[in-house]
Amino acid sequence: MGATTTNTARRMVALAGGLVLATACVLDVAAAQPAAQLPFGVGERMTYTARVARMGKVGTAVMRVDGPEDVRGTAAYVLSFDFSARVGPVKAVDNTKSWFDPQRMAALRFYKHERHPLARHDERVELFPGERRWEGSEGAGGYSPTDEPLDELSFMFYIRTLALVPDTTYTFSRHFDAARSPTSLRVVKHEQLSTPAGDFATVLVELRVKDPRRYKGTGVIRINLSDDAQRVPVRIESAMPVIGTAVLTLDSYTAPAQRLVAGHF
């Protein structure tokens, strides 16, 4: 495989990983509390166009909320992120799911399948919030620093519930794996964006996340959330070491049929 093909594969994987890695940990600041009504619910669906700097459109992504499904006696939302991209013969996919308890605001189960020409990664994790522990496939497992843990994907939905105060930096330490904490979130500014889904007033936030497997250090994710009660992720930009900039832009949005009041299924 030539250098161009290899770099293309790495760019596409970084794009998918960048979006999901924005979900690394959860806010520890008391001032930022969940809203009374969740901005997401079953039936919500968001589609995106994936672009990489200097390469144009390379693929698509979909985020959605399904369920509820039973996980060890708890009714959980099923959060999904499905990404696929291709440039010539090079193809990459990322399928991620999180089973999320909206009463506790915690993840109960996590699944990830990532495939590209350079590698394959599969991960299955059971989270036990009350016991502050997690069990992964192939004997992995460990201590969780919180009894309200989140995984990569559920964090994307959780930050939509927060009151994002301008010019403020928050600290996160609720990823189920203690090694992935802390993460910081900085509220950068308000800005107007035009997308295929429409024009949006947005709040730009910048996340600094830890993931030894992908970043070998700290990764930077910039997310534009709609400046309204829904806090829809309108644009996600990932600045990756060596690889460059990858972007997801909202193409369409389907609102949930009903939104849950936090803590009441």
C-alpha positions, -999 to +999 in steps of 0.1 A: +000+000+000+015+034-011+020+064+012-010+082-004-034+053+003-020+049+038-025+086+046-060+085+032-070+056+054-056+073+085-075+105+076-108+087+074-103+068+106-093+100+123-126+116+112-147+088+127-126+086+158-126+124+162-163+125+165-166+096+189-136+107+210-154+139+217-174+116+241-145+108+264-156+120+299-183+140+317-185+173+335-177+175+372-187+212+376-218+217+398-228+248+380-235+228+348-265+207+355-287+186+332-318+204+319-352+195+332-361+181+298-336+161+277-329+177+243-328+142+227-352+112+227-362+081+208-366+088+171-340+115+168-318+111+138-289+133+124-271+127+091-238+142+082-214+147+053-178+138+061-150+159+046-112+158+050-091+189+043-078+190+007-098+159-002-134+171-002-163+147+006-152+112+016-183+097+032-213+100+055-223+095+091-255+090+110-263+095+147-296+084+161-315+074+192-335+041+194-351+019+220-357+017+248-340-017+254-337-036+286-302-038+301-301-058+334-335-046+343-330-009+332-348+007+303-320+022+282-318+045+251-297+030+223-274+057+210-258+049+176-231+064+154-224+048+120-197+062+098-185+050+064-161+065+039-143+056+007-116+072-014-108+050-044-102+015-031-097+027+004-127+022+027-132+028+064-161+021+088-169+029+124-200+015+141-205+026+177-234+020+202-241+031+237-269+019+260-277+049+281-298+052+312-316+086+310-327+084+346-292+081+360-275+099+331-251+070+328-239+044+303-246+007+309-231-009+278-207+001+250-199-015+217-174-003+190-164-018+156-138+000+136-122-012+104-099+002+078-070-011+057-044-005+084-061-021+114-093-035+129-106-027+164-135-043+183-146-034+218-175-046+240-179-032+275-204-038+303-206-009+328-218-014+363-224+022+377-234+012+412-203-009+416-180+017+399-164-009+376-165-021+340-158-054+322-145-055+287-140-082+262-110-106+264-106-101+302-102-063+302-118-043+330-111-019+358-122+008+382-145+036+372-140+070+390-177+076+392-211+059+397-224+078+367-200+067+340-202+076+303-184+062+272-173+079+241-206+082+224-229+089+253-208+119+262-218+136+229-254+134+240-247+144+276-229+177+268-261+187+250-278+189+284-253+214+299-257+251+304-226+263+285-214+295+300-194+317+276-156+321+283-157+292+308-136+260+310-150+229+326-132+198+338-145+163+331-136+130+349-165+106+344-152+083+315-158+047+326-120+041+322-101+062+348-071+063+325-091+084+300-096+113+325-095+142+328-109+160+298-115+197+295-143+216+277-139+253+268-169+274+257-152+294+229-179+317+213-212+320+195-212+319+157-236+316+128-233+286+105-250+276+072-254+239+064-275+218+041-299+214+070-303+251+074-288+282+091-280+279+128-270+301+156-244+279+174-222+277+205-187+266+197-170+244+223-135+229+223-127+196+239-093+183+248-095+145+252-073+116+261-070+084+241-037+066+241-047+042+213-056+069+188-038+101+198-009+090+219-015+121+239-043+148+238-067+153+209-086+185+202-123+184+191-143+215+181-181+211+182-207+236+171-240+230+190-272+247+180-279+276+204-313+265+214-330+239+236-321+210+213-283+216+213-280+197+180-243+189+170-242+210+137-205+207+130-177+186+144-141+194+136-112+172+147-076+185+147-055+153+146-017+151+150+000+147+116-033+138+098-048+173+098-084+185+099-115+163+095-151+177+096-187+164+099-214+188+087-251+184+094-272+174+064-305+166+080-322+165+114-353+145+125-366+155+159-377+129+185-414+121+188-412+129+225-385+142+248-380+127+283-380+148+314-346+140+330-350+112+355-384+101+345-389+074+319 
